[in-house]
Amino acid sequence: MAIQLRLQGNTLMVPVKVTPKGRRNEILPFREGDVWLKLKVTAPPEDGAANTAVLSLLSKQLQTPISCLRLLSGHQARQKQVCIAVSNAEESALLQARLAQVLQSDSAFCFAQ
């Protein structure tokens, strides 16, 4: 299995699974069988603090402006869908390369239709 990314128009959809109240903000390395991008954030799951921490962490790690990220679903759940606005296919490929680097894996994801 692999994390399934979807490109819909100019939006890259990334499934994430969040663990709030962690020791530090981090993206966990990819493990065989993962279908979610796994994140730990120090923020508690109260008043949207963990959601804000998720977007901030992804923005920093992917070197993408936070204004390009948006939480599509899972506002009160651990499993969420994050949308990343991309302007073209090259930018999408660059984000995939950055994700692979962060996950320490070249085969961490596939594209869902």
Contacts in CASP RR format, 6 or more apart in sequence:
PFRMAT RR
TARGET T0000
AUTHOR 0000-0000-0000
METHOD contacts of the structure
MODEL  1
MAIQLRLQGNTLMVPVKVTPKGRRNEILPFREGDVWLKLKVTAPPEDGAA
NTAVLSLLSKQLQTPISCLRLLSGHQARQKQVCIAVSNAEESALLQARLA
QVLQSDSAFCFAQ
1 32 0 8 1.000
1 33 0 8 1.000
1 34 0 8 1.000
1 35 0 8 1.000
2 33 0 8 1.000
2 34 0 8 1.000
2 35 0 8 1.000
2 107 0 8 1.000
2 108 0 8 1.000
2 109 0 8 1.000
2 110 0 8 1.000
3 14 0 8 1.000
3 15 0 8 1.000
3 30 0 8 1.000
3 34 0 8 1.000
3 35 0 8 1.000
3 36 0 8 1.000
3 37 0 8 1.000
3 108 0 8 1.000
3 109 0 8 1.000
3 110 0 8 1.000
4 15 0 8 1.000
4 35 0 8 1.000
4 109 0 8 1.000
4 110 0 8 1.000
4 111 0 8 1.000
4 112 0 8 1.000
5 12 0 8 1.000
5 13 0 8 1.000
5 14 0 8 1.000
5 96 0 8 1.000
5 109 0 8 1.000
5 110 0 8 1.000
5 111 0 8 1.000
5 112 0 8 1.000
6 12 0 8 1.000
6 13 0 8 1.000
6 111 0 8 1.000
6 112 0 8 1.000
7 13 0 8 1.000
7 86 0 8 1.000
7 92 0 8 1.000
7 111 0 8 1.000
10 85 0 8 1.000
10 86 0 8 1.000
10 87 0 8 1.000
10 88 0 8 1.000
11 83 0 8 1.000
11 84 0 8 1.000
11 85 0 8 1.000
11 86 0 8 1.000
12 83 0 8 1.000
12 84 0 8 1.000
12 86 0 8 1.000
12 92 0 8 1.000
12 95 0 8 1.000
13 72 0 8 1.000
13 81 0 8 1.000
13 82 0 8 1.000
13 83 0 8 1.000
14 37 0 8 1.000
14 58 0 8 1.000
14 81 0 8 1.000
14 82 0 8 1.000
14 83 0 8 1.000
14 84 0 8 1.000
14 99 0 8 1.000
15 35 0 8 1.000
15 36 0 8 1.000
15 37 0 8 1.000
15 79 0 8 1.000
15 80 0 8 1.000
15 81 0 8 1.000
15 82 0 8 1.000
16 36 0 8 1.000
16 37 0 8 1.000
16 38 0 8 1.000
16 39 0 8 1.000
16 54 0 8 1.000
16 58 0 8 1.000
16 79 0 8 1.000
16 80 0 8 1.000
16 81 0 8 1.000
16 82 0 8 1.000
17 36 0 8 1.000
17 37 0 8 1.000
17 38 0 8 1.000
17 39 0 8 1.000
17 78 0 8 1.000
17 79 0 8 1.000
17 80 0 8 1.000
18 39 0 8 1.000
18 40 0 8 1.000
18 41 0 8 1.000
18 50 0 8 1.000
18 54 0 8 1.000
18 78 0 8 1.000
18 79 0 8 1.000
18 80 0 8 1.000
19 38 0 8 1.000
19 39 0 8 1.000
19 40 0 8 1.000
19 41 0 8 1.000
19 78 0 8 1.000
20 41 0 8 1.000
20 43 0 8 1.000
20 44 0 8 1.000
20 45 0 8 1.000
20 50 0 8 1.000
20 53 0 8 1.000
20 78 0 8 1.000
21 41 0 8 1.000
21 42 0 8 1.000
21 43 0 8 1.000
21 44 0 8 1.000
21 45 0 8 1.000
22 40 0 8 1.000
22 41 0 8 1.000
22 42 0 8 1.000
23 40 0 8 1.000
23 42 0 8 1.000
24 40 0 8 1.000
24 42 0 8 1.000
25 39 0 8 1.000
25 40 0 8 1.000
25 41 0 8 1.000
25 42 0 8 1.000
25 53 0 8 1.000
25 56 0 8 1.000
25 57 0 8 1.000
26 39 0 8 1.000
26 40 0 8 1.000
26 57 0 8 1.000
27 37 0 8 1.000
27 38 0 8 1.000
27 39 0 8 1.000
27 57 0 8 1.000
27 58 0 8 1.000
27 61 0 8 1.000
27 102 0 8 1.000
27 103 0 8 1.000
28 38 0 8 1.000
28 39 0 8 1.000
28 40 0 8 1.000
29 103 0 8 1.000
29 104 0 8 1.000
29 105 0 8 1.000
30 103 0 8 1.000
30 104 0 8 1.000
30 105 0 8 1.000
30 108 0 8 1.000
34 108 0 8 1.000
36 79 0 8 1.000
37 99 0 8 1.000
37 103 0 8 1.000
39 54 0 8 1.000
39 57 0 8 1.000
39 58 0 8 1.000
41 50 0 8 1.000
41 53 0 8 1.000
41 54 0 8 1.000
41 57 0 8 1.000
42 53 0 8 1.000
43 49 0 8 1.000
43 50 0 8 1.000
43 52 0 8 1.000
43 53 0 8 1.000
44 50 0 8 1.000
45 76 0 8 1.000
48 75 0 8 1.000
51 71 0 8 1.000
51 75 0 8 1.000
51 80 0 8 1.000
54 71 0 8 1.000
54 80 0 8 1.000
54 82 0 8 1.000
55 66 0 8 1.000
55 69 0 8 1.000
55 70 0 8 1.000
55 71 0 8 1.000
55 82 0 8 1.000
56 66 0 8 1.000
58 64 0 8 1.000
58 69 0 8 1.000
58 82 0 8 1.000
58 84 0 8 1.000
59 65 0 8 1.000
59 66 0 8 1.000
59 68 0 8 1.000
59 69 0 8 1.000
61 98 0 8 1.000
61 102 0 8 1.000
62 84 0 8 1.000
62 95 0 8 1.000
62 98 0 8 1.000
62 99 0 8 1.000
62 102 0 8 1.000
63 98 0 8 1.000
64 84 0 8 1.000
64 95 0 8 1.000
68 84 0 8 1.000
68 85 0 8 1.000
68 86 0 8 1.000
69 82 0 8 1.000
69 83 0 8 1.000
69 84 0 8 1.000
69 85 0 8 1.000
70 82 0 8 1.000
70 83 0 8 1.000
70 85 0 8 1.000
71 80 0 8 1.000
71 81 0 8 1.000
71 82 0 8 1.000
71 83 0 8 1.000
72 80 0 8 1.000
72 81 0 8 1.000
72 82 0 8 1.000
72 83 0 8 1.000
73 80 0 8 1.000
73 81 0 8 1.000
74 80 0 8 1.000
74 81 0 8 1.000
84 95 0 8 1.000
86 92 0 8 1.000
86 95 0 8 1.000
96 109 0 8 1.000
99 108 0 8 1.000
99 109 0 8 1.000
100 106 0 8 1.000
100 108 0 8 1.000
100 109 0 8 1.000
END
